[in-house]
Amino acid sequence: MLHKKSKKPKKAKRTEKEQGDSIRASVKNEMARPRMARSARIAERNLDMARVSERPSTTMPGTVDKIIASPRRHQPEKAQIAVGRANRRYGDLRIENSLTDENGDDVRLKKGAHVDVTVAAEHKTSAAKFVKES
């Protein structure tokens, strides 16, 4: 029994003219925008009232490892939280175990509770990462 080789139609190659037209269109689009220095773009972005300025942040899942009783009565107890995506050596956080829910009631974390840990930075202390396009 002989098998026939299936011939798939080859994709048409873009001609040089089509490639040149697409490049020219992107250059025209870029040239239509006014030239601005980077500092001017940043200043314009900061003055835009419609844009909501958010602090840079990240959210990671965590689990309450243990509840640590306070040695003194006037100090609140602490909850130790193991953060999942953090380095093993630095993955434990200790916070006061006196939280407030959306209704304003006092709540406490229990051992084994799953929590989301959000770390936010101030704009002045965070550095932007620029990727050079080639």
Secondary structure, DSSP 4 states (H G I P E B T S, - for coil): -PPPPP-PPPPPPPPHHHHHHHHHHHHHHHHHSPP--HHHHHHHHHH-SSS-----EEEEEEEEEEEE--SSTTSPPEEEEEETTS-GGG-EEEEES-EE-TTS-EE---TT-EEEEEEE--TTT---------
